[in-house]
């Protein structure tokens, strides 16, 4: 894994922990597909794109408000 990717991941974790959704999204490809076990249990495997990440963010923090990375 390149140092650039490691730095980007650390910045994304930091943005998440600060609850800075805009900074988090700026680090993520607009066409991202995010899969979670909860999503799979609901019958849809992926959150898609930035709108999907926003939905995942709301869903996750509604259940686990103190979650951090």
C-alpha positions as CSV (number, residue, x, y, z in Angstrom):
1,X,0.0,0.0,0.0
2,X,1.4,3.4,-1.0
3,X,2.1,6.1,1.6
4,X,-0.3,8.3,-0.3
5,X,-3.2,5.8,0.3
6,X,-2.2,5.5,4.0
7,X,-2.3,9.3,4.4
8,X,-5.7,9.5,2.6
9,X,-7.2,6.7,4.8
10,X,-5.9,8.4,8.0
11,X,-7.5,11.7,6.8
12,X,-10.8,10.0,6.1
13,X,-10.7,8.4,9.6
14,X,-10.0,11.8,11.2
15,X,-12.8,13.4,9.2
16,X,-15.2,10.7,10.3
17,X,-14.2,11.0,14.0
18,X,-14.7,14.8,13.8
19,X,-18.1,14.2,12.2
20,X,-17.0,16.3,9.2
21,X,-19.1,14.6,6.4
22,X,-17.9,17.1,3.7
23,X,-14.3,16.4,4.4
24,X,-15.0,12.7,4.4
25,X,-16.8,12.8,1.1
26,X,-14.0,14.9,-0.4
27,X,-11.7,11.9,0.1
28,X,-14.0,9.4,-1.5
29,X,-14.7,8.6,-5.1
30,X,-18.1,9.9,-6.2
31,X,-19.0,6.4,-7.5
32,X,-18.0,4.5,-4.4
33,X,-20.0,1.4,-3.4
34,X,-20.1,0.6,0.3
35,X,-21.3,-2.7,1.6
36,X,-22.3,-3.5,5.2
37,X,-23.8,-6.5,6.9
38,X,-26.7,-4.4,8.1
39,X,-27.4,-3.4,4.5
40,X,-27.2,-7.0,3.3
41,X,-29.7,-8.1,5.9
42,X,-32.1,-5.4,4.6
43,X,-31.9,-7.0,1.1
44,X,-29.7,-4.4,-0.6
45,X,-26.0,-5.0,-0.7
46,X,-24.6,-1.5,-1.3
47,X,-24.8,2.1,-0.5
48,X,-23.9,3.8,-3.8
49,X,-22.1,7.1,-4.5
50,X,-21.9,10.1,-2.2
51,X,-25.6,10.0,-1.5
52,X,-25.2,6.4,-0.3
53,X,-22.3,7.4,1.9
54,X,-24.5,10.1,3.4
55,X,-27.2,7.5,4.1
56,X,-24.7,5.1,5.6
57,X,-23.3,7.9,7.8
58,X,-26.8,8.7,9.1
59,X,-27.7,5.0,9.6
60,X,-24.5,4.1,11.4
61,X,-24.6,7.1,13.7
62,X,-28.3,6.7,14.5
63,X,-27.5,3.2,15.9
64,X,-24.0,3.9,17.2
65,X,-23.7,7.6,18.0
66,X,-20.3,7.3,19.6
67,X,-18.7,5.1,16.9
68,X,-15.2,6.1,15.9
69,X,-12.6,4.8,13.6
